[in-house]
Amino acid sequence: QVQLVESGGGLVQAGGSLRLSCTASGSIFSINVMDWYRQAPGKQRELVAHITSGGTTAYADSVKGRFTISRDNAKNTVYLQMNSLKPEDTAVYYCNFRSFSYSVDYWGQGTQVTVSS
C-alpha cells in the first residue's frame, strides 16, 4: 500500500511563491503518473499539473508559466513550485500517484494554499 504525504501549503500574499511536496511511502514501482489537483470552495476538483515517469509535463492554462512540476525519483517525491500566486489560486491542493491504466490510484490528504490580495 502506498501512502502520500503532502507538505508546503500555507498563507502567502499575492505575487508570492510556495513549493508543495508530496512524498510516497511504500513501493511505487507501478506508478507512471504524478499529478497535482486543486479544489476551491464550491468548485470541482481540477487538474493543475501532470508529470509522467518519462518526464512529460502538462499544465492547466490558468497556471502555465507560473507553476512548475518536478519529481525526484530517489526520494519518491513530486514537487509543485508555484510562483506569482494569485488569489484565485486559493484551494486545497492534492497529489495523485497512479498507473496509466488507473489500476493503482493513490491520493494525498490535501494541503491548503491561501493567497491573500
NORCOR-V6063 format. One record per helix or strand. SS is the DSSP state (@ for helix, = for strand). FROM is the first residue (numbers start at 1). LEN is the number of residues. If there is no record, write none. Layout:
BEGIN
ss->{SS	SS}
from->{FROM	FROM}
len->{LEN	LEN}
END
This chain:
BEGIN
ss->{=	=	=	=	=	=	=	@	=	@	=	=	=}
from->{3	10	18	33	46	57	67	73	77	87	91	105	111}
len->{5	4	8	7	7	3	6	3	6	3	8	3	6}
END
